[in-house]
Structures are given as C-alpha cells and as structure tokens.
Amino acid sequence: MSNERESYVLTMQEDTPELIEQWRDALDELYMEFRKRSRAALKDYDVEDVHQARVSARKLLTLLPVLDPDDESGLYRPIKKAQKRFGRVRDADVLIGEFKQLRQEAKEAGRGDESRLFKRMAKLEKEERRSQRKKLSAKLPKIVNGKLDRRWKTFLKEDLPELAARADVVGSVRELKDDYRKRRHVYQVTADRAGLYSDEALDALHQVRIAAKRCRYTAEAAAFALGDKQAEDAEHFKSVQKRLGEVNDRHVRIRIADDYGPEALGADEAGWTAFRERLDAQLKEALEEVGEL
C-alpha cells in the first residue's frame, strides 16, 4: 500500500462520522442548487439558471460515481438525462451570444459580409434553441420530480453512510488523472498521424478537455476529503479546461457554419471563402495558445 493510500485509510477510520456529514452537506448543496435552478429555468429559460442547472448536475455526476460506482442508488441515470437536456439549451445560448458578439466585432472592423453571416447564424441558432426549449419543458418534469427527490432523500439517509465510509476518493482522483493522461496521449498520437488541425485530432483534444473537467470538478467538490496537492491539481485542470474550451468553441463554430453551408447563410462564393479562411485562422490561433497539457 502506498504511503498516500495508507494515510488516507487511517484518516478515514478516524474521521468517518465527520466525513460522512461532509459528503452529505456537499452532495445535498449541489442537489438543492440543481433542483432550484431546474425549476427556475423552466419558468423563463433564464440563461444563468440553465447554465447553473447544467453545472450542478455535472458536478453531481462527477461525485456520485466516486461513492456509488455501480449506480446502486439509481440516481446517476436521471441526473445525466437532465444534464443533457440542459446542455442542449445551454449550448444554443452560448452560441447565440457568441455569434452576436462576433457579428458586432466584424461590423466595427468593416467586414460587412462576415457580420451578416454571423447574424444569420445567430438567427438559425435561435430556431434550434426554441426547439430544444420545448423538449426541455416536455421532458424534464418526467425526469426531475418528486419521485427523484424521494429517491435522493433515501440515498442520503440510508445509502450514503456506508458508501462514504468505504469510498476511496484518492483512488478515484488517481483514476481520473490516469484517464486524462491516456486521452492526452491519444490526442498526441492522433495529431501526429492525422494532422494538428484535423477533425480527428480536434475531437481527441475535446476528449482531453472532458477528462480535465472531470478531474477539476471531482477535486473541487470533494476537496474536504483530499489534500493540498489535489487542490493545486484542480487549478491546473481548470487552466487546461479553459484553454481547450477556446479551441473547442472555435472548432464547433466551424462545424456549425459548414453544416449550414453558404446557401443557407446567403453567402456568395467569395464571401464564403473569406469567412471560412478567417474561422480557420481563429482556430489555429487558439491552438497555438494551448501550451503544455
């Protein structure tokens, strides 16, 4: 047994009652935020409520597997479904705001054709958001409701004490870091083989971002059960997540533009070529800023 693992086990044995209470507080705070934001989001689809509902759900989804890797509680699946529903609306919210900002920047720089293309993309994305909001309103109440609340209360009261007492948080974080390193290696191999700017490499880099996000959220949410080293790691993964987020945003922007195509966006050949070249340049610029992973 490693010194780190042995120290963790001894601490668990000595502090189990306190640790169980810390787990209960951390989890219930996230769940209450998730429920509050879920209800608020359905009233008027407020951008911040949708965002925070998604974030709190995602944090729950990083902690629950640490305690309940086999999902014996049955909580992971419904929260995951809800998180996906919020995610689709949130993605549209972000894109609309981004396209509006890019439109304004292009307009101020005298790139009228580009400004009009972003205006059209924002309009089309609003139609997509309208559709996703309707689906959220129709499906979320069937997922997040009184039944889920009762299941959650039972989990905290009956299941959590045993699960928290045997949870290996240090081991879970170590596994997440291993997964991050594996995904980083896959990206490096893919970039060498297919090219740094290939869709395959960019998709692999997106998986690195997802792994970094899991490491960050787990280290942050379970900080009470971890040491200072894990807190430092959380800051590192937060930085990685932010840098790779810029790359992913620009890659998504290109994919959306290509999915719509010049005809749907009302662009002529010259305008479309200039627009795509600029999007490619912005993506390359973000990739150059990634630095050490």
C-alpha positions in Angstrom: 0.0 0.0 0.0 1.4 3.4 -0.9 2.1 6.0 1.8 -0.6 8.2 0.3 -3.2 5.4 0.3 -2.2 4.3 3.8 -2.5 7.8 5.2 -5.9 8.1 3.5 -7.2 4.9 5.0 -6.1 5.9 8.5 -7.8 9.3 8.2 -11.0 7.6 7.0 -11.1 5.3 10.0 -10.5 8.1 12.5 -12.9 10.7 10.9 -15.6 8.6 9.3 -18.6 10.3 11.1 -17.4 13.8 10.2 -16.5 12.8 6.7 -20.0 11.3 6.1 -21.5 14.6 7.2 -19.2 16.5 4.9 -20.3 14.2 2.0 -23.9 14.8 2.9 -23.5 18.5 3.0 -21.6 18.7 -0.2 -24.0 16.5 -2.2 -27.2 18.0 -0.8 -26.0 21.5 -1.5 -25.4 20.5 -5.2 -28.7 18.7 -5.4 -30.6 21.6 -3.9 -29.0 24.0 -6.4 -29.8 21.6 -9.2 -33.4 21.5 -8.2 -33.8 25.2 -7.6 -32.2 26.1 -10.9 -34.2 23.4 -12.7 -37.5 24.9 -11.6 -36.4 28.4 -12.3 -35.1 27.5 -15.8 -38.5 26.1 -16.8 -40.2 29.3 -16.0 -38.5 31.6 -18.4 -35.4 29.8 -19.6 -33.1 32.3 -18.0 -29.6 31.9 -19.4 -27.9 31.8 -16.0 -30.5 29.3 -14.5 -30.0 26.9 -17.4 -26.2 27.2 -17.0 -26.2 26.6 -13.3 -28.6 23.7 -13.5 -26.3 22.1 -16.0 -23.2 22.8 -13.9 -24.6 21.5 -10.7 -25.9 18.4 -12.5 -22.4 17.8 -13.9 -20.8 18.2 -10.5 -23.2 15.6 -9.1 -22.3 13.3 -11.9 -18.6 13.6 -11.0 -19.2 12.8 -7.3 -21.8 10.1 -7.5 -19.5 7.6 -9.2 -16.9 8.1 -6.5 -19.4 6.9 -3.9 -21.6 4.7 -6.0 -19.6 3.4 -9.0 -22.2 0.8 -9.8 -25.1 3.3 -9.5 -26.9 1.1 -7.0 -28.9 4.2 -6.0 -30.2 4.7 -9.5 -29.5 8.4 -9.3 -26.9 8.8 -11.9 -29.0 8.0 -15.0 -31.9 10.5 -14.4 -29.5 13.3 -13.5 -27.4 12.5 -16.6 -30.6 12.7 -18.7 -31.4 16.1 -17.2 -27.9 17.4 -17.7 -28.0 16.5 -21.4 -31.3 18.4 -21.8 -30.0 21.4 -20.1 -26.8 21.1 -22.1 -28.5 21.3 -25.4 -30.3 24.6 -24.4 -27.1 25.9 -22.8 -25.0 25.2 -26.0 -27.5 27.2 -28.0 -27.5 30.1 -25.5 -23.7 30.2 -25.7 -23.6 30.1 -29.5 -26.2 32.8 -29.9 -24.3 35.1 -27.6 -21.1 34.3 -29.3 -22.5 34.9 -32.8 -23.9 38.2 -31.7 -20.6 39.4 -30.4 -18.7 38.2 -33.4 -21.2 40.0 -35.6 -20.6 43.2 -33.8 -16.9 42.9 -33.9 -17.0 42.2 -37.7 -19.3 45.2 -38.2 -17.0 47.5 -36.3 -14.0 46.2 -38.3 -15.7 47.0 -41.5 -16.3 43.3 -42.5 -19.9 43.7 -43.5 -20.2 40.3 -45.3 -18.9 38.5 -42.3 -21.2 40.4 -40.0 -24.2 39.4 -42.0 -23.1 35.7 -41.9 -22.9 35.8 -38.1 -26.3 37.5 -37.9 -27.8 34.7 -40.0 -26.1 32.0 -37.9 -27.5 33.6 -34.7 -31.0 33.6 -36.2 -30.7 29.9 -37.2 -29.4 29.0 -33.8 -32.3 30.8 -32.1 -34.6 28.4 -34.1 -32.6 25.5 -32.7 -32.8 26.8 -29.2 -36.6 27.2 -29.5 -36.8 23.5 -30.4 -34.6 22.5 -27.5 -36.5 24.6 -25.0 -39.7 22.9 -26.0 -38.1 19.5 -25.5 -36.8 20.6 -22.1 -40.2 21.7 -20.9 -41.8 18.5 -22.1 -39.2 16.0 -20.8 -37.6 17.5 -17.7 -40.7 17.2 -15.4 -40.7 13.5 -16.2 -37.1 13.1 -15.1 -36.7 15.7 -12.3 -39.7 15.5 -10.0 -40.9 14.4 -6.6 -40.0 10.8 -7.2 -36.4 11.8 -7.8 -36.5 13.9 -4.7 -37.7 11.0 -2.6 -35.0 8.8 -4.0 -32.4 11.4 -3.2 -33.6 11.7 0.4 -33.4 7.9 0.8 -29.9 7.9 -0.7 -28.7 10.5 1.8 -30.3 8.8 4.8 -29.9 5.1 4.1 -27.1 4.6 1.5 -24.7 7.4 2.0 -23.2 6.4 5.4 -21.9 3.0 4.1 -20.9 4.4 0.7 -19.0 7.3 2.2 -17.2 5.1 4.7 -15.8 2.9 2.0 -15.2 5.5 -0.7 -11.7 5.8 -2.0 -11.6 9.4 -3.1 -7.8 9.5 -3.6 -8.0 6.4 -5.7 -10.9 7.8 -7.8 -9.0 11.0 -8.4 -5.9 9.0 -9.4 -8.0 7.0 -11.9 -9.4 10.2 -13.4 -5.8 11.6 -13.8 -4.8 8.3 -15.5 -7.7 8.7 -17.8 -6.6 12.3 -18.6 -3.1 11.2 -19.4 -4.4 8.4 -21.7 -6.6 10.8 -23.6 -3.7 13.3 -23.8 -1.6 10.5 -25.3 -4.3 9.6 -27.8 -4.6 13.2 -28.9 -0.8 13.5 -29.4 -0.7 10.3 -31.5 -3.8 11.4 -33.5 -2.4 14.8 -34.1 0.9 13.3 -35.3 -0.9 10.9 -37.6 -3.8 12.9 -38.9 -2.5 16.4 -38.5 -2.8 19.0 -35.8 -5.8 20.7 -37.4 -7.7 17.6 -38.5 -11.1 16.8 -37.2 -9.8 13.6 -35.7 -7.2 15.4 -33.7 -9.6 18.2 -32.6 -12.1 15.6 -31.5 -9.4 13.8 -29.5 -8.4 17.1 -27.9 -12.0 17.7 -26.9 -11.9 14.4 -25.0 -8.8 15.7 -23.2 -10.9 18.7 -22.2 -13.7 16.5 -20.9 -11.2 14.5 -18.8 -9.6 17.6 -17.4 -13.1 18.9 -16.4 -13.8 15.6 -14.6 -10.6 15.9 -12.7 -11.3 19.5 -11.8 -14.9 19.0 -10.6 -14.0 16.0 -8.6 -11.1 17.6 -6.8 -13.1 20.8 -6.1 -16.3 19.1 -4.9 -14.5 16.5 -2.8 -11.9 18.9 -1.5 -12.8 18.1 2.1 -11.6 14.5 1.6 -8.4 15.4 -0.3 -5.1 17.2 0.5 -3.5 20.4 -0.7 -1.9 18.6 -3.7 -5.3 17.8 -5.2 -6.3 21.5 -4.8 -3.3 22.5 -6.8 -4.2 19.9 -9.4 -7.7 21.4 -9.6 -6.3 24.7 -10.6 -4.1 23.1 -13.2 -7.0 21.3 -14.8 -9.1 24.4 -14.6 -6.5 26.2 -16.7 -6.3 23.3 -19.2 -10.1 23.2 -19.4 -10.2 27.0 -20.2 -7.6 26.8 -22.9 -9.1 23.8 -24.6 -12.5 25.4 -24.3 -11.4 28.2 -26.6 -10.2 25.6 -29.2 -13.4 23.6 -28.9 -15.6 26.7 -29.3 -13.8 27.7 -32.5 -14.0 24.2 -33.8 -17.7 24.0 -33.1 -18.2 27.4 -34.8 -16.6 26.0 -38.0 -18.7 22.8 -37.9 -21.9 24.8 -37.5 -21.0 27.1 -40.3 -20.2 24.1 -42.5 -23.4 22.3 -41.5 -25.5 25.3 -42.6 -23.4 25.9 -45.7 -23.1 29.1 -47.8 -26.6 28.6 -49.4 -28.5 28.6 -46.1 -26.4 31.5 -44.8 -26.9 33.5 -48.0 -23.2 33.8 -48.9 -21.6 34.0 -52.3 -18.5 32.0 -53.2 -16.0 34.8 -52.5 -17.7 35.8 -49.2 -17.9 32.2 -48.0 -14.2 31.5 -48.8 -13.1 34.6 -46.9 -15.4 33.7 -44.0 -14.1 30.1 -43.7 -10.5 31.2 -44.0 -11.0 33.6 -41.1 -12.6 30.9 -39.0 -9.7 28.5 -39.7 -7.2 31.2 -38.7 -9.0 31.8 -35.4 -8.9 28.1 -34.7 -5.2 27.9 -35.4 -4.6 30.9 -33.2 -6.4 29.2 -30.3 -4.4 26.0 -30.8 -1.2 27.9 -30.7 -2.2 29.3 -27.2 -2.8 25.8 -25.7 0.7 25.3 -24.5 1.6 22.5 -22.0 -1.1 19.9 -21.2 
